[in-house]
Amino acid sequence: MANPNRAQRLTDAATARRSMRAFGQRDAAHQAARERVREWVRGRFGLDDDSTVMVAEVTCAVPGCPPLETVIAFWSDERRYHLKVFKPVLEVVEDDLPPGWLKPAFAVPDEFDCTCC
């Protein structure tokens, strides 16, 4: 008679392998999306290739807030800027970014303490 525990272990192992493959694909897709957004931010706000641009997808539990949003932070002329796009990073398109002339509106005041970026 076949060992039911062995069959379950084989099923669990196959499920784990599929999950790891899906995780790797998701991670690669998210990395590509974050890099795409970084390049759009550099172009939109006139940043050079050496400028630090951070792109992260974060969850939000605040009522009325989308469950996933994209947070963007960058530094230019020794000043930090940040903004949010209220959708997951995989759904962000270049037109979701604000126009370059709004850059001063995203400057973070020196006295502002922010835990998001």
ABEGO torsion letter per residue (X at the ends): XBBAAAAAAAAAAAAAAAAAAAAAAAAAAAAAAAAAAAAAAAAAAGBBAABBBBBBBBBBABBGBBABBBBBBBBBGGBBBBBBBBBBAAABBAAABBBAAAAAAABBBAABBBAAX
